Every structure is written in structure tokens, then in C-alpha cells.
Amino acid sequence: MVLGADGAGVVQRAGEGARRFSRGDELFGQLLIAPLGSAGTCAEYVAVTEEALLARVPDGLDPVVAAALPTAGGAGLALVASLEPLAGKTVLIVGAGGGVGSFATQFAVNAGARVIANVRAAAAGRMRGYGAAKTVDHTEVSLPDALRQAHLDGIDVLIDLVSDAAGFAALVRPGGTAVTTKYVADPGALATAGVTGTNFNFAEHVAGELLEQVADALVGGRVVAPLITRITLEQVPAALKPLAFGVLVAEIQADGAEPVSCRRRSGRGRREPRAGRPRPPCRSGRRRSVHPDRR
Ligand SMILES: NC(=O)c1ccc[n+]([C@@H]2O[C@H](COP(=O)([O-])OP(=O)(O)OC[C@H]3O[C@@H](n4cnc5c(N)ncnc54)[C@H](OP(=O)(O)O)[C@@H]3O)[C@@H](O)[C@H]2O)c1
């Protein structure tokens, strides 16, 4: 079994009749190759068909960042695009500090929304750097209490990356919209409360063009990648514990080639670096972050 769905790398060989890509092309994408686990991106090489969900790494984009962005960035952008227009609306993002939430926050801010980011206090500064107007730490205050005080009528739009069905969308005003990535929305029940509820399925949105849009936004400086921890292929098994936050990228060196593979993940238990605080050492001994506070 080979894990890993998102990745970036360099074409080593093109099959007979291949038209779309050539040897030497630098690509990134999301490779969900059936049967799942048979051919993941945590590997020196992966064989794909021409129809695979791949896009070219644009000039100016670090391939490691490209490897980290397909699911997190693509889902973040697709979520926001599915909710437009957002200009002037108040958008609550629950679980905003993770991979999807970090991108969704920035794309929603860019779309003119007033974003309230639900994150732990340690991530508050980073979210404000993304343009969030307000942050709420659910471990310090009750999220419903904090929001009801400021938004008596409810919020306009909810992007919920965390909650189970209980209480989902309770903070959304009649006429508002609630989307979940956890498939807990009951659109019929929500409709009786006047709320448009949606279960977001990335598979319905993902496309090469979407990945290119995220990459362009990164290259153009309109968004920044969330925190990235770089490890080696040998460190992947140990890293598959719920320890890291943000995005984890394994840089994999094949013989004489330079493919890069990644698995993105996040979780609990690690302290989020703050601007001004020394960054924790990367387990590989090499440490690079793409967050602007730490460039
Ligand atoms: N439906 C789809 O097509 C689709 C697509 C992409 C992702 N997803 C799903 O969407 C979710 C988010 O994805 P992701 O990649 O962003 O995950 P992630 O990187 O693990 O981020 C999740 C974030 O939620 C935070 N969190 C956890 N419990 C929380 C709580 N009770 N209240 C507030 N925040 C909490 C975590 O912070 P702490 O670590 O500090 O707790 C973390 O920052 C995952 O469940 C993923 O499987 C679904």
C-alpha cells in the first residue's frame, strides 16, 4: 500500500502516444489512483494516465508548495467559489486554521467577505495575517455565545470544516447559507429554517483549471500557503500520527531525478509557531516555511 494523494514531480518518461505532457515537465496534482492505496504519491515514482488530475507548476512556485496545495487549496477555493457573491457578507469558518480553512479564509477575504475565523488562540495572529476580521477560540469561549453577542440575527455564511450534525448551522441567519465538508448537512431540515445547506464534495469541483487558479493566486501573492513541514520519505511512517498542523510535505529524491511527493495533513498537539518565536526544528533538519511571517 502506498499512501499519498497530492504531489508534485517531474515527468521522467512519457508513454507511447502521450500528447499532454513530455519528459521534464514539472507537474503537480491530486492522484487518487484506483484502487486507492495501490499507487500513492509517497513514492519515488508514480505512473499516471494522461487524464490524471495534473497541472503544470508555474514559474515562481516552489514545487514543494505546489505539492501541498491540491486538496487544501483546491477545496478552499472551490468552497468559496460555490458561495459567491460574498462581498460584504459575514462568513464564519469553523476549523479555519487547517489546510482547507487557511486557503478558504484568504479566498473569502479576497472575495470581499468579513471572515470570522474559529481557531485556537495560537493561530489567531496567522489568521489575522490572512485578513480575518475576527478570531474566536472555541477552547476559551463558547462559539455560539461569542457570535450571538455580536451577530444577533445570525451570520450570513458558514463554512464548517469540523462539526458533526448536532448544532450544525445553528448560527446561520434565515436566508443564509451553510456548507460542511463533513457531510452532516440535512438540506431539507435546514430549508425549513430558511437556511441553504450544502454538503461539499471536492470531487465534484476538482479540475486542473482549479489547481492552476490556486497556483496563480500563490504566485501572484493573493494568498499564501499555510505552514509546511518538510520531511523525507523515510520519515513518512512516523509522521502519520496526528501530531502536525498545517501541511506536511515529503521531499523525495529518485535516482538522478527530482520528483517531490507529499501527503498533507494536520492535527493536534503541536504548538503553532508565532512570528518572533523561533520555529520548531523540522524533523529532517531542514526547515522552511512559506508563511509570510516567517519568510
Ligand atoms: N468533503 C470534501 O470533499 C472534503 C475536502 C477536503 C477536506 N475535507 C475534510 O474537511 C476537514 C478539514 O480539512 P483540512 O484538510 O483543513 O483538515 P485539517 O488540516 O486537519 O484542519 C482541521 C482544523 O480544524 C481544527 N479543529 C479541530 N477540532 C476543532 C473544533 N472542535 N473546533 C474548531 N476547530 C477545530 C484543527 O485545529 P486543532 O488542530 O488546533 O484542533 C485544524 O486546524 C477534514 O475533516 C477533511 O477530511 C473534506
The ligand as an ORCA input file, in Angstrom:
! r2SCAN-3c Opt
* xyz 0 1
  N     -15.908     16.870      1.639
  C     -14.776     17.048      0.962
  O     -14.739     16.944     -0.277
  C     -13.534     17.444      1.718
  C     -12.432     18.013      1.054
  C     -11.331     18.407      1.816
  C     -11.343     18.202      3.190
  N     -12.420     17.615      3.787
  C     -12.497     17.437      5.228
  O     -12.572     18.740      5.787
  C     -11.962     18.750      7.067
  C     -10.915     19.837      7.110
  O      -9.879     19.504      6.214
  P      -8.419     20.068      6.456
  O      -7.582     19.444      5.430
  O      -8.439     21.550      6.566
  O      -8.110     19.440      7.889
  P      -7.025     19.892      8.904
  O      -5.875     20.490      8.172
  O      -6.844     18.729      9.808
  O      -7.703     21.097      9.712
  C      -8.729     20.920     10.637
  C      -8.689     22.103     11.569
  O      -9.810     22.041     12.433
  C      -9.395     22.416     13.727
  N     -10.309     21.850     14.709
  C     -10.359     20.576     15.157
  N     -11.357     20.455     16.061
  C     -11.933     21.673     16.171
  C     -13.034     22.177     16.910
  N     -13.739     21.404     17.751
  N     -13.375     23.452     16.753
  C     -12.680     24.254     15.898
  N     -11.636     23.848     15.166
  C     -11.269     22.556     15.306
  C      -7.985     21.887     13.850
  O      -7.313     22.667     14.799
  P      -6.561     21.980     16.041
  O      -5.598     21.002     15.445
  O      -5.926     23.127     16.735
  O      -7.634     21.303     16.853
  C      -7.443     22.128     12.444
  O      -6.839     23.386     12.335
  C     -11.384     17.343      7.266
  O     -12.299     16.605      8.037
  C     -11.298     16.781      5.860
  O     -11.401     15.387      5.850
  C     -13.498     17.214      3.082
*
